[in-house]
Amino acid sequence: MKPKTKDIAIFSAVFLFFALAVVGAVFFDNLGLAIMRLLIACVLATLVGGFILAVVRGFVMRKETSRINSIMHILLEECDPDRSVKEIIHLMNTHPKKNKHINNIRKNNLATGYFSSGEFDKAIEILKSIITLDGVKQNEITSVNIVANYSLCMGYLSKNDTKGAMPYIETLKSYRGLVAKGDYIMGKKNRAGMIADLDKLVYNLEAVVAIEEGDAESVLDHFRSMLSKAANRYQRVYSHSHLADIYEKLGDASKQREHLEYLAENGNMLYIARVAREKLELVN
């Protein structure tokens, strides 16, 4: 595990403080002892200040997480993307943040709202402001960037643009490769968890590509499994949407209708629910 530059700088500064204190104590008697005490006090003050700053940052992040979770509940359980977009924009206007990580989390969730309402180009524009494809660096492997890449890929796939989606699948694979090599700074448990998560995301995206490219039957069990494991209404609705697409490709109108009816009834204001209602009207 490679040490961070910031950690090296802090360690060097502390080491220098104590080195100076020892030299002062050896060569300057009482003055040296006074210097040593002063430097120790400085180090302690720095440690206490760092602890207080960490507590404050933790409080700020918990408050922000609570706000975001409350807004995302509107999307994930009520399936109302328009309202979730309005709430996030209101949050960004009334509680602006300088913290890049917090702002990117907000942008990610805003883009998810636009994506879910069918405004794919708006979602893609926002997500592209979070990440770039100019090479993969270790400090880009964050949960925010992983979600942004996944969402960008889904945005392009929703526009039936498989070519546009592929670079983001490749970026997620690159992330996985860097983490798996062991160069990325994290504990073993976190590394294993991130590798598993990246594998699931990549497989899910490739499964959607398979539907588009006419290999729907090969991923039928995958989306059945996703439906059974869905953690919220939003995930259930999207799993039914993928299954409806699969049965449409397979020419099973009865099964397709079954999933479209679920979408129409439970998808509320989601774009895919509106599309399902339109399809059902055509066959009635």
Sequence and secondary structure as in RCSB ss.txt:
>XXXX:A:sequence
MKPKTKDIAIFSAVFLFFALAVVGAVFFDNLGLAIMRLLIACVLATLVGGFILAVVRGFVMRKETSRINSIMHIL
LEECDPDRSVKEIIHLMNTHPKKNKHINNIRKNNLATGYFSSGEFDKAIEILKSIITLDGVKQNEITSVNIVANY
SLCMGYLSKNDTKGAMPYIETLKSYRGLVAKGDYIMGKKNRAGMIADLDKLVYNLEAVVAIEEGDAESVLDHFRS
MLSKAANRYQRVYSHSHLADIYEKLGDASKQREHLEYLAENGNMLYIARVAREKLELVN
>XXXX:A:secstr
    HHHHHHHHHHHHHHHHHHHHHHHSHHHHHHHHHHHHHHHHHHHHHHHHHHHHHHHHHHHHHHHHHHHHHHH
HTT  HHHHHHHHHHHHHHS    HHHHHHHHHHHHHHHHHTT HHHHHHHHHTT   S   GGG SHHHHHHHH
HHHHHHHHTT HHHHHHHHHHHHHHHHHHHHT SSS HHHHHHHHHHHHHHHHHHHHHHHHHTT GGGGHHHHHH
HHHH  SHHHHHHHHHHHHHHHHHHT HHHHHHHHHHHHHH TT HHHHHHHHHHHHH 
